Each structure stands twice: as C-alpha cells, then as structure tokens.
Amino acid sequence: MRELAHAYTEDTQVKWNGVLGRMELKAENDVKLQQVNVYPDIAGKRIKVKAVLVRTNPQTTQAEVTLQVNCAETGKSYEPQTYPVAFPHDTVCIEKEYALGEDMRLWDEFSPTLYTLQASCHTRQGTDRYETTFGMREIGHTDGYLTINGNRVFLRGTLECCIFPLTGTPPTDEAGWEKVFSTAKAWGLNHLRFHSYCPPEAAFKVADRMGFYLQVELPNWSLTVGKDTATNRFLYQEFDRIIAAYGNHPSFCMLSAGNELQPDFQFLNAFVGYMKRQDNRHLYATTTFTFEQGHGTQPEPEDDFFVTQWTDKGWIRGQGVFDAEEPNFNKDYRQAAEGIKVPLISHEIGQYSVYPDMKEIGNYTGTLEPLNLKAIQKDLEKKGLAGKAERYLQVSGRFAVQLYKEEIERAMKTPQFSGYQLLGLQDFPGQGTALVGLVNAFWESKKLTDERYFRQFCSPVVPLARFEKATWTTNETFAAQVEIANYYKEDIRGKHILWQLTDKTGYEVGRGKLDAGTFKKGTVTSAGEIHVGLEKVRNAAQLCLKVTIEDTDWENSWSIWVYPPLKELNAGDVVLTQDISQALSALDAGKKVLLSPRPDKLEGLEGKFLPVFWSPVHFPKQAGTMGILCDPKHPALLHFPTEMHSDWQWWNLVKHSKVLVMDSLPDLQPIIEVTDNFVNNRRLASVFETKYGKGKLIMSSIDLLSTKSKQKPEVKQLLYSLTQYMNSADFVPTGTVSKQDLLPFFSKQNKGVEKRTDARSIYEE
C-alpha cells in the first residue's frame, strides 16, 4: 500500500510537523469578515464579491460593509461601495457586484495585472478589515483547448515536488519562491504543477505577479483512494480549506485530486463534481494520470482537463517511443490525441537521468546532507574514476537536452495539445536519486546548456521543422516543412521566415526566405517548405538548420548529419571480421584487425539509445547506461563528425550494439566509451583499440559489418572513419591485451557481466 504526498514524504525533504510561516494572535471584533471571495466577470467588466460575516456578539444586529478596489499598475482607486447588513443569524453571506469599467485590464502570462479588494465591516464596536488580491482571469476550455480569457493557452510546465534541501520545508517567504519562478521563467516556462501538495501563500503571490499558471493538488498520492472514510472526509475538508485560503489568486488555475490515484474512480468523479459546484474559478481533474486498469486512457466524466502519458490510441510522450522508433522528426501525437474533448496535457515528460554533479555536494549547508552524492563520490574514488565524473555529467546532460528538445517539439507540433509537464526541469533527490533535471535541487543551472538555447523550443512562439531523418547523404535533397507554433498574445503578421543551413565552420550550404504570412495566435501554422541539395557538402559534416522569424528573437535550430555515399569500402591492409577466431589468427600474424562481432555473440549490456529512465535505483531492471562519451578530436573519428555525447545520428549505431564491461582492462583507453549509471560506475565501452601480440586491434561492439547494418549511412561512415585511422600513422595503440582478456567478451561462462534486461516496461521494478 502506498500513501504518499510531497507535502509529507522522505523522498524530497525531512518529515516535518508544526506550523511554518506567520503565527499571530488577533483580537476579533464583534463582527468578523471570515471570508471574501472574488469572482471575475470578464464580459460584464465587473466582479462578484461573496463575503461571509460571522457575528461574535449577539447584541450586534446591524453593520456596514464597504468594498473598494485598487489597481497598483494603473494607480486607479475605484469608488468605494457601502452596503448595510442585518444579522438575523450569527453567520450572514452577502453577494455584491462591483463594476470595473471599460479600462479593466485582464490577467494572463503576458500582462499579469493585479487588483486589490479592500473590504471592511463597521459596527459600533469597531471595524474588521479583509484585503485580497485578484486578477481578471477566467479559465475554461473550448473544443478541447485550454483557454485563459477566451484565448488559447499552451502550458509549458514542470513539476514542483517540494524540494528544498537547505530547510527541508517549502519557503513561506516570497524571496524563496521568487528564485523558483524566476528560474522557471528564464527557461521559458509559464506553468508549475505542485505534485501532491498545495504551496503556501507566498508561492501564489509570486506566481500572480509573474503570470504563472499553477496546478495545485490535494496531498494525495494513493493506491487506496476511496477506501477509508476518514481520509475521504479529510480530502473534502482540505479542498474547502485550500479554496478558502487561496481561491482568489489568479495564478491558481487548476486543481487535481492527487497524483496517479487508484482505484476508486466513482469516488473521485463524485469528489470532482463537488469541487466544481463549490467554486467555478478553476478547472478540476480526478487525478493527474493513473495506472488503474480501465481508466487513464480517456478523461473521466467529471474531468475539466486530462493529464496522461497515453490514450487508448497510443503514447503522447517520447519516453515511450524514442528508443523503439528510428529518429523521425515529422512525428507528433495527433493520432493518439484524436477525440479527446477536454484540454490534453502530457504527463511527466522526459525523466532522462543525468549523471550526478559532484560539485553540488558543497551546496548542502543546511538541514539535509547529500549522503547519496557522497556515496557515489566514494565509489568513484575507489574505482579510480573520480576524474571522469565531470565528463559523465556533461555528456549525459547535453544528451538529455537534445531529448527534452524533441519531447517538447513533438508536443508543440500536436494541434490538439494544451501543454506538457516536465519531470523535470529540476532534479528529484528522492526515490533512490532521480537526477533528471537541467537545474539542480537548488534551482541552479548545471551549465549543461544555457537558458537562451532552451527557450528556442520552450517559448510562447516556437519555429518548428518537420523532416524525415537525422542522417543524410550528399546525393540527397534535404527537405523540411516549417511551422510556427504561436501561443503569444497576438497574431504574427507580415514576417518572413528566414532559414539557413550551415556547417560548423560557417560554410553555407543553403539559405532562403519563406513568404510572409499570418500566424494566428493559438495555432500551429505551416510557413512553407525548405528544399536544399546537399551536393555542396564535400566531406562528412554536422549541419545546423536555423529558422528565424524575421525581426524577432524567435528562432530555433536543429542538427543533421551528412555523409558522402560510400558504395564500396577500401579497408587497405585492415582485416575486417566478425569472427573472434579469424581475428586472433590475423593478430598472431602481426596484422591490423577491426573486429566487429554480431551483438548476439557478445556478452554485455543491452545497447540502448535512451539513458536511464528516472532512477536506476528505483527502476533497477534497466540496461542502465547514460549515453556515449568520446573525444570528437580523436583521429579515429576524423571522418565521423560528432559531439562528445550521444545525439540522434548515434541511434542506429547504439541500438545495434552491446556495451562491453571493461573493468578487467582498466588501462585501455576506449575510442567510444559509454557512461554507466551512478549505481554501478563500471568502465564501459563500445569501441576500443589495443595491441595484441605483434598485431593491432580495434574491437567494436557496435555492429559495423552485418549486411543490414551497413545499409545505414552513419554505420558506413563510422566504419570508414575507423579504417582510415587504422591505415594512418596515427594508429599506435598503447594498451595490450591477450587472448584470455578478449574471450570473456564472448564466453557464456562469464558470470560477472550483466545480462540483457528482461524488463518489458520502464515501470517494472
């Protein structure tokens, strides 16, 4: 049984009790303004005010209530309105309308205008005052699209999981939350989902000012929902308390009954029906995703919005498809999203694990101690790998950036989507350590990329490109369809779309200008097609396609890899073989050998493109690798352009490979390493060079010689680059191996090497 909530769990903080923030004693007047709720009426340019007054002195029968609205942004103070109130009972509710006039300003992410309502209740014994802020904001959905004030909105979100290592508790001051929201905004986000908890008042105040859309959740992460009457009663009461305390905040847009709830959806639907009747200023959902059989693939009857990983027509996040499907940048999730009648939001996309940053240990100067990071550091030191920790961080992190980019762009290419929720922009230190973030647990950048690059694809306006593959040959014509996702406050009119295709030296392969058009707000609109012949590319190259909206800061870029077509390979005096016996004979004769066995003949780890999902501790049945590590300037890679990390051109190479465990050969320096997960910290490789007797060897556990593999241009190119190197004066391996060193890579008796994972799902533990 699991009963959790991020407001109270060991996963992200200490377990705390008591009161946080302000405590005060207040002498009450004979009549108290217990609650004042503000309901915006955009069409009527007015608000409806509902106030609850409680009499503590039965001798008081009359009072006066005065309402006054102010707007700090405009400096306007509206005319006060005063109403008499009689007390036939101790509790009285009043409803009044208050006009704001033609100069009323709306609240949204682009113009977060705030108003202040000051309410006062006057009696002979004194005056009670109540002040609240509000914004003229109405959230809804039309034709399945999320809207704010009638305009379509796309949520660019991440989770906030109550991760505050210095205190172990969420901040109750605005300064603490300003760091959270300012960092999120710098990375292009406009939305935070509070995972299974409701934040304190300070978070709402900062979000109000900065124009963030918040999803709040009840403290409910349970597999036994509806089973306990005391818990059920608490959830109803907690909802009432949350609405009473925070309901006026315009940033408070959505509320879910909890995270990944199971099993009683009859209870949950009835509960959401109650929420909707109590307060119509927010949208409500039964759960934020669920694994419950028979649920979770379509919205529940009472859902106002739908957060999920999949529908009954397929996945709507890349984690489910990127390792199974060859790279194709034409794809989106429109087929899986078909027929969804409420706003559709992709659940916890990403979850690509990044190697720990050992430098972060010094940041823990408060309540929590990073025992997990210290244990990893100690293991690295014991194994002589501490010097590689920074490179492990950089390659796994930069690889994760490219995966997040494609995740986000597929979501933005999907016309039916209303947004996504990352898991996460920030690391999650719980569940065995899930370091999936591009910022650390302190909301500080890990320097894996800069915010400006991330905003290329995480902004209100994003140029998008659809093209069929990552790798091309010089006898092909590169073709791409350009689209503009416009979720800005206005249409984009009269702007040309500029494009440029260049190599890393700045050499221009092509450029052009697409006709100016109108890109209406709230739409994903085609801008035209790009066609450019690649015959000008003489050598293997990584090209950058850059698309810019004329006279704006909105731009985006993508890499493609282009190779000359290789019909036949001249291997020179290098022996190419898949057979270990043939390789050993040739080496004994003093020859140069490139040995590339079929992966099914090798012992090692599964060749996977995607890095560790979430946490190798929490989900231990994964292959457990985190992408390649290489030196792009190594002469063996002279004709195979690459960064130091995995990218899309590596997909076919690593998917048709085994990863070799090199712990028994610590002195060998691989040409292509593989980053292990931080639980195991093994020496892993896909390609290494060495001396063997009188011969010289390159062994590749990437399948370079099978007929099917050699049809891929990137496979041909890597093989060509390796053989060119082996036929050059640069090929001078320094390490030495024996037959006894090599045979364990093939021997089925080697019990020390992990076998291929048998997990059928990333969720199997």
Protein Blocks (a to p, Z undefined) as FASTA:
>chain_A
ZZddfklcfklmccdedjehjdddddddfbdcfbacddddfknopaddddddddfbfkbm
bdcdddddddfknopacdddddddddfbfbdcddddddebjmlccddfklcccddddddd
ddfkbccdddddddddddddeehiaceehiacdddddddehiafknopacfbfklmmmmm
mmmmmnopabdcdehiacdfklmmmmmmnopacddddddddfkghkamklmmmmmmmmmm
mmmmmmmpmklmbccfbehiafblklmmmmmmmmmmmockbccdfbgcjfbehihjaccf
klmbdcdfbdfkbccbfklmmmmpccdfkbccklmmgoiabdcddehihjiacdddfklm
mmmmblbccfklmmmmmmmmmnopmmmmmmmmmmmmmmmmmmmmmmmmmmmmpmkbgbdc
dddfbdcfegniaafbfbdfkopaehlacfklmmmmncfbdcddddfbfbdcfkbccddd
dddddfbfbdcehiacddddddfkopafbdcddddddddehiacdfbdcdddfklpmbdc
ddddddddehiabdcddddddddddfbacehjaccdfbfklmmmmmmnopacdddddfkl
pgcddddfbdcehiaklmmmbghiabjaddfkbmklmmmccdfbdcfklmmmmmmccddd
fklmmmbccfbdcdddfklopacdfbdcddehjbccdddfbdfkbmklmmpmklmmmmmm
mmmmmmpmklccfbdcdfklmmmmmmmklmkbccddfbfbfkbZZ
